[in-house]
């Protein structure tokens, strides 16, 4: 499960990605991995599903609403590859 989470997170938010110059505090927050929650569910035939969602209390400035920040991954744990991503 942990390896599946690592594979999905590295695709979703690579370690070497940097925010653009002049990024707002909310934008800077979106580049932090601890701003996201991760849920994992075992599937059939060697599949694991990993859901990455923005933590409800993270990255909000007053008057700002962030919607649809996350992704759902289908991970093949036999070959350690991403089969599908829904963003």
VONU-67631 format. One line per 4 residues: number of its first residue (from 1); their letters; for each residue z, x, y of N, C-alpha, C. Coordinates in nm, 2 decimals, padded with zeros to 4 digits, m for minus. Example, Ala and Ser with C-alpha at 12.3 -4.5 7.8 and 13.67 -1.06 7.14 Angstrom:
REM residues 2
1) as) 00.78,01.32,m00.57,00.78,01.23,m00.45,00.78,01.32,m00.33 ~ 00.71,01.28,m00.22,00.71,01.37,m00.11,00.79,01.29,00.00 .
END
This chain:
REM residues 87
1) xxxx) 00.00,00.08,m00.12,00.00,00.00,00.00,00.00,00.09,00.13 ~ 00.08,00.19,00.13,00.09,00.28,00.24,m00.04,00.35,00.27 ~ m00.11,00.39,00.17,m00.24,00.46,00.19,m00.34,00.36,00.25 ~ m00.34,00.24,00.20,m00.43,00.13,00.25,m00.40,00.11,00.40 .
5) xxxx) m00.27,00.10,00.44,m00.24,00.09,00.58,m00.29,00.20,00.66 ~ m00.27,00.33,00.61,m00.32,00.44,00.68,m00.47,00.44,00.70 ~ m00.54,00.40,00.60,m00.69,00.39,00.61,m00.73,00.29,00.71 ~ m00.67,00.18,00.71,m00.70,00.07,00.81,m00.66,00.11,00.95 .
9) xxxx) m00.55,00.17,00.97,m00.50,00.21,01.10,m00.59,00.32,01.16 ~ m00.63,00.41,01.08,m00.72,00.52,01.12,m00.85,00.47,01.17 ~ m00.90,00.37,01.11,m01.02,00.30,01.15,m01.00,00.22,01.28 ~ m00.89,00.15,01.28,m00.86,00.06,01.39,m00.83,00.13,01.52 .
13) xxxx) m00.74,00.24,01.51,m00.69,00.31,01.62,m00.68,00.46,01.58 ~ m00.79,00.53,01.58,m00.79,00.67,01.54,m00.69,00.75,01.62 ~ m00.62,00.85,01.56,m00.52,00.94,01.63,m00.58,01.01,01.75 ~ m00.70,01.05,01.75,m00.76,01.13,01.86,m00.82,01.04,01.97 .
17) xxxx) m00.81,00.91,01.97,m00.87,00.83,02.08,m00.77,00.83,02.20 ~ m00.83,00.84,02.31,m00.76,00.85,02.44,m00.80,00.74,02.53 ~ m00.70,00.69,02.61,m00.74,00.59,02.71,m00.82,00.65,02.82 ~ m00.90,00.56,02.89,m00.98,00.61,03.00,m00.90,00.64,03.12 .
21) xxxx) m00.95,00.72,03.22,m00.88,00.75,03.34,m00.86,00.62,03.42 ~ m00.75,00.60,03.48,m00.72,00.48,03.56,m00.68,00.36,03.47 ~ m00.64,00.38,03.35,m00.61,00.27,03.26,m00.48,00.21,03.31 ~ m00.47,00.08,03.30,m00.35,00.00,03.35,m00.24,00.02,03.24 .
25) xxxx) m00.12,m00.01,03.28,m00.01,00.00,03.18,m00.04,m00.08,03.05 ~ m00.10,m00.20,03.07,m00.13,m00.28,02.95,m00.23,m00.21,02.86 ~ m00.33,m00.15,02.92,m00.44,m00.07,02.85,m00.38,00.05,02.78 ~ m00.29,00.12,02.85,m00.22,00.23,02.78,m00.14,00.19,02.66 .
29) xxxx) m00.08,00.08,02.67,00.00,00.02,02.56,m00.08,m00.01,02.44 ~ m00.21,m00.05,02.46,m00.30,m00.09,02.35,m00.34,00.04,02.27 ~ m00.32,00.16,02.33,m00.35,00.28,02.26,m00.23,00.33,02.17 ~ m00.12,00.26,02.17,00.00,00.31,02.10,00.00,00.23,01.97 .
33) xxxx) 00.02,00.30,01.86,00.02,00.24,01.73,00.15,00.15,01.71 ~ 00.25,00.19,01.78,00.38,00.11,01.76,00.37,m00.03,01.84 ~ 00.26,m00.05,01.91,00.23,m00.18,01.97,00.18,m00.29,01.87 ~ 00.16,m00.25,01.75,00.09,m00.34,01.65,00.19,m00.36,01.53 .
37) xxxx) 00.17,m00.48,01.48,00.24,m00.51,01.35,00.13,m00.51,01.24 ~ 00.18,m00.47,01.12,00.09,m00.46,01.01,00.14,m00.54,00.89 ~ 00.06,m00.63,00.84,00.09,m00.71,00.72,00.00,m00.66,00.60 ~ 00.05,m00.65,00.48,m00.03,m00.61,00.37,m00.01,m00.71,00.26 .
41) xxxx) m00.12,m00.74,00.19,m00.12,m00.84,00.08,m00.21,m00.79,m00.03 ~ m00.16,m00.78,m00.15,m00.24,m00.74,m00.27,m00.34,m00.85,m00.30 ~ m00.46,m00.80,m00.33,m00.56,m00.90,m00.38,m00.59,m00.88,m00.52 ~ m00.71,m00.93,m00.57,m00.75,m00.91,m00.71,m00.84,m00.79,m00.72 .
45) xxxx) m00.84,m00.74,m00.84,m00.94,m00.64,m00.88,m00.93,m00.51,m00.79 ~ m00.81,m00.46,m00.76,m00.80,m00.34,m00.69,m00.82,m00.35,m00.54 ~ m00.81,m00.47,m00.49,m00.82,m00.49,m00.34,m00.68,m00.51,m00.28 ~ m00.67,m00.46,m00.15,m00.56,m00.48,m00.07,m00.60,m00.53,00.06 .
49) xxxx) m00.54,m00.63,00.12,m00.58,m00.68,00.25,m00.47,m00.63,00.35 ~ m00.52,m00.58,00.46,m00.44,m00.52,00.57,m00.47,m00.60,00.70 ~ m00.37,m00.66,00.75,m00.39,m00.73,00.88,m00.31,m00.65,00.99 ~ m00.38,m00.62,01.10,m00.32,m00.55,01.21,m00.33,m00.65,01.33 .
53) xxxx) m00.21,m00.67,01.39,m00.20,m00.77,01.50,m00.12,m00.71,01.61 ~ m00.15,m00.74,01.73,m00.07,m00.69,01.85,00.06,m00.76,01.84 ~ 00.17,m00.68,01.85,00.30,m00.73,01.85,00.32,m00.82,01.97 ~ 00.38,m00.94,01.95,00.39,m01.04,02.05,00.45,m01.00,02.18 .
57) xxxx) 00.55,m00.91,02.17,00.62,m00.87,02.29,00.56,m00.74,02.35 ~ 00.45,m00.69,02.30,00.40,m00.56,02.35,00.28,m00.59,02.45 ~ 00.27,m00.50,02.54,00.15,m00.48,02.62,00.12,m00.60,02.72 ~ 00.22,m00.66,02.77,00.20,m00.77,02.86,00.25,m00.74,03.00 .
61) xxxx) 00.16,m00.75,03.10,00.21,m00.74,03.24,00.22,m00.88,03.29 ~ 00.29,m00.91,03.39,00.31,m01.04,03.44,00.18,m01.10,03.48 ~ 00.16,m01.23,03.43,00.03,m01.30,03.46,m00.08,m01.26,03.37 ~ m00.06,m01.17,03.28,m00.17,m01.13,03.19,m00.16,m01.18,03.05 .
65) xxxx) m00.27,m01.23,02.99,m00.27,m01.28,02.86,m00.37,m01.20,02.78 ~ m00.32,m01.14,02.67,m00.40,m01.07,02.58,m00.42,m01.15,02.45 ~ m00.55,m01.17,02.42,m00.58,m01.26,02.30,m00.66,m01.18,02.20 ~ m00.65,m01.21,02.08,m00.74,m01.16,01.97,m00.74,m01.01,01.96 .
69) xxxx) m00.63,m00.94,01.96,m00.62,m00.80,01.95,m00.57,m00.76,01.81 ~ m00.67,m00.73,01.73,m00.63,m00.69,01.59,m00.75,m00.70,01.50 ~ m00.72,m00.68,01.37,m00.83,m00.68,01.27,m00.77,m00.71,01.13 ~ m00.86,m00.75,01.04,m00.83,m00.78,00.91,m00.92,m00.69,00.82 .
73) xxxx) m00.86,m00.61,00.73,m00.93,m00.52,00.65,m00.92,m00.55,00.50 ~ m01.03,m00.54,00.43,m01.03,m00.54,00.28,m01.05,m00.40,00.23 ~ m00.95,m00.35,00.16,m00.95,m00.21,00.12,m00.96,m00.20,m00.04 ~ m01.06,m00.12,m00.08,m01.07,m00.09,m00.23,m00.98,00.02,m00.26 .
77) xxxx) m00.87,m00.01,m00.33,m00.77,00.10,m00.36,m00.80,00.18,m00.48 ~ m00.91,00.15,m00.55,m00.95,00.23,m00.66,m01.03,00.35,m00.60 ~ m01.12,00.33,m00.51,m01.20,00.43,m00.45,m01.16,00.47,m00.30 ~ m01.06,00.41,m00.25,m01.01,00.43,m00.12,m01.11,00.42,m00.01 .
81) xxxx) m01.17,00.31,00.00,m01.27,00.28,00.10,m01.25,00.14,00.16 ~ m01.30,00.13,00.28,m01.29,00.00,00.35,m01.42,m00.08,00.31 ~ m01.39,m00.20,00.25,m01.50,m00.28,00.21,m01.55,m00.38,00.32 ~ m01.46,m00.43,00.40,m01.49,m00.52,00.50,m01.39,m00.52,00.62 .
85) xxx) m01.44,m00.55,00.74,m01.35,m00.55,00.85,m01.39,m00.68,00.93 ~ m01.28,m00.75,00.97,m01.30,m00.87,01.06,m01.22,m00.84,01.19 ~ m01.29,m00.83,01.30,m01.22,m00.80,01.43,m01.22,m00.92,01.51 .
END
